[in-house]
C-alpha cells in the first residue's frame, strides 16, 4: 500500500509540473496529438524513462485535471 501511495504522489507531482504547459497548449486550441508532439519535440518527456508522449497520455493527463 505504501508503494502505491508513493507512486501516486510521484505521478501527482509530475502532473503538476506539466500542468502549466498543458493549460497554455489548450488555450491555443491544440489537439491532444499536437500537444503530445510538442511535448516530445521540446524534450518534456513522461515520467517513465525512454517513454514518449502520445495522444492518449495527454488525454489521461487532461482527465486528471478535468480540463
Secondary structure, 3 states (H helix, E strand, C coil): CHHHHHHHHHHHHHHHHHHHHHHHHHHCCCCHHHHHHHHHHCCCCCCCCCCCCCHHHHHHHHHHHCC
